[in-house]
Each structure stands twice: as C-alpha cells, then as structure tokens.
Amino acid sequence: GDFGFLVYQSEESEGYEIGMKANFLDGAMRLNATAFSYEYTDLQVQLFDSTIIQFSTFNASALETEGVEFDMLWQTNVEGLSVRSAWAWTDTGYSDDFITATGENLKGQDGSGSADITGFVGFTYDMPMGDAWRLSLSADARYSDDYAFTATIDPFIQDSFWLWDAAISLYSEDGKHQFNLIGRNLGDEIWVVGAGAIP
C-alpha cells in the first residue's frame, strides 16, 4: 500500500524574543512584557482527502508570527484584593506559497485561528471567615478579537467575544478542607475553533 501520507518532516522555527520583568509599587505589582518574532517552516498541515476518505498530513508553506504580550499581577492596597491581567497582540500570516486542496494560494493571508488581540482581566478578594476559615471570591473576563476559522482566500470569520468566569472558595486556614463553586463561561458564549469540509 501507499503509506506516503504517513511520512512528513518536522516543523522548524526560527526567530527571537526580547522581554522584561519588573516590580513596581514597592513590590506590590509584578509586570512581565515580551516582544517576539518567529517564522515556522515546513508547517505540518492536515487536510481531508475525499477521494481516499482519510486525512493526509504533509509539510507546506511557512508561517510568520510577531507581536507583543504582557502579564500583570497587582496586590492592591485593599487587604485581600489582587488584580491580574494579561494581553497579547499577534500578527500571523503565511509567508510562503500555501496551496490548499481547492487550489487557492494563501500566501500573504492571515493564519487561521489567530486573533489579533486576546487577553483577560480579573480579580481575587480573600477575607477571613471566623477564626479558622477564609472566603475567596474571584472573577475573570476573557476576550478574543475576531479571527478566521477556515484556511481559505475568503474565510469564515468568528466575531470577537468575551467569556466570563467566577468562583467562590471556602477553605480552612490549616489547608485540610476546601469547598469550591466554579462557574466557567457564565454568559453561555458559543464560538468556533475551526471548520473544514467532509463528505
């Protein structure tokens, strides 16, 4: 049999990043920031071949990605209250010929599944509850900019969206007991990660 569809090369990446780590407000705020630029060559691409009814993996094209990202943690002046956030701006695109199964060349197009801006902001408030217990309240809002979710010249687009999470935790100060109520995606947001044609 022909097992060529099982043989492909490793992806390779080349690039650089430069960053900083800093403490502010007498150590109450920690800030990390990074700028980066990478090129991935011999991309491992998986496409469905309807003639043989199976997925084939092969090497194709190159992908350039560059951007800036940062994360921050701030222990505020309010006792027990901490604020956190992280954001990234990323520009991703195919830097070499990338011929799809339908014959389209995606060179110069944005990489699928890559939003320009992503990030989150959140807080935790921790307080005593009696002599031996503590209560922790936390919430986070996560954001994604819009992005293409198909690798085509005229791709389908996932609109930008927010996700909301929250949690309540009651725990003993000796660390032996903990009760948690955790809510994820409280707005019941539905979003697309990727899509492709199948018979």
N, C-alpha and C positions, 0 to 999 in steps of 0.2 A: 504494500500500500504506500501511498504518498503521505509521508509524515512531515513534509516541509512546513506545514502550518504550526508545528510544534517547536520550530527552531527559529530563534531570533536573538539579537545581540542585547547586551546590557545598555541601559541608558547611561549617559555620561553628563556631568555638569561641570561648568567652569564659570568662575565669577569671583566676586568679592563682597564683603560687607564691612561696614565701619560703624561703631556704636559707642555709647557712653552709659555709664552707671553713675547715678548721683543721689545724694541725700540732701534734703532741704528742711527748713523749719526745725533746726536743731535735731535732725534725725527723724522727725515725725513723718516726713514724706520721702518715699523712695521712687525714683524715676529712672527708667531704662529706655533708651531710644536707639534705633538701628536704621541705617540706610543700606540697601543691598542692590546688587545687580547680578543676575545669573543667566547663563544660556544652557539649556538642556538639549543635547543632541542624541540622535538615534532614539527618538521617542518611541516607546512601546505603545502601539495603537491596536485596539481590539475592535474588529468590525464583524458584523454578521454576514455570512455568505449564503444567500438564499438558494444558490444552485446546489450546494452540498449540505445545506441545513446545519451549519455549525459556525461557531465563532473562530476567526483566524486572528492570531496576534502577529504583528510584524513591526519592523522599525521604519519610521517615516519622519521626515522633517526635523525641525529644531524649534524650540520654544524659548523666547526671551522673557524674563520677568524681572522687574525692577520696582523699587518702592521704598517707603519709609514706614516704620511701625514703632509704637511706644506703648509702655505699660506703666501704671502709676498706682501706688498704694499710699493712702494718707490716713494716719492715726490722728483724728481731729482733736481739737481742744475739748470737745464734749466727751466726757468719760464714757468709754464703751463703744463709741461710734467711729467706725472706719469706713472710708470711701475708696473704691477701686475703679479703675477704668483702663481700657486698652483699645487702641485704634490702629488700623493699618490702611495705607493707600498703596495699591498694587496695580501696575500696568503690565499686562501679559499679552503676548502676540506671537503668532507663528512667523519665524524669521527666515524660513526656507520653504521651498515648494512642498505643499502637502496636498496630494491629490486624493480626494475622497472616493468612496465606492461609486458615487454618481458622476465622477469626472470633474468635480469642482476643485479649483486650486485655492486653498485657504491662506496662502502666503500673504502676510500683512494684516490678516484678520485677528481679532481678539481671541484669546484662548477660551474655550467653552468652560463654563462652570466657575469662572473667576470674576468676582465682583471688584469694582474699583475701590470701594470703601467698605470696610467691615469693622465692627467694634462692639464694645459693651461699656455700660456704666452701672455701678451697683453700690450697695452699702450693707454693712452689718452693724446691728446695735445689740450689745451684750450687757445684761444687767443682772444683779443679784435677785434671787427669789428665796427669801428666808436665809437661814444660816448655812445650809449645805447644798443649795441648788442654784442654778443660774438659767436665765432665759435668753435665747439668742434669736433675733429677728433679722432676716436678710431678704433682699430683693435685687434683681438684676434685669436690665433691659438690653437685649442684644439686637444689633442692626446689621442688615446686609443691603448693600446697594443692588440695583438690578444687574442681571448677567444673562448671557446667552446659555441655554442648556442643550443646544444641538450644535454639532460641528458642521455647519453649512454656511454658504455665502449669505443667505437671508435667514438667520437663525430665529428660532422661537426664543422669546425673552421672558425670564422670570422677573416680575416687578420687584422693586425694593420692598422690604418688610421689616417689622420689629417682632421680636419674641420677648415675652415677659415671664420671668420665673420668680418664685418666692418660697421661703422656707421658715418654719418655726422649729426651734430645738430647745428642749428642756433637758438639762443634764446635771448630774451630781458633780460637785467640785472634786471629789476623790476619783472621778473618771470611771467609776464602776457601772453607772447607769446612764442611758441616754434615750430620749424619745424624740422622734423627728416626724414632722409633717412637711413634705416637699411637693411643691407644685411646679411643673415644667410646661412651658408654652400655654400659659393660662388663657391667652386670647384665642386658642384653638386655631392658630395660623397653619395653613397648608401651603407648602412650597415644593417646587420641582427641583430635583437634584440633577437629573439627566434623562434623556429620552433617545430612542432610536427605533428604526423600522424593523419589524419582524413579520414573517408571513402569517 
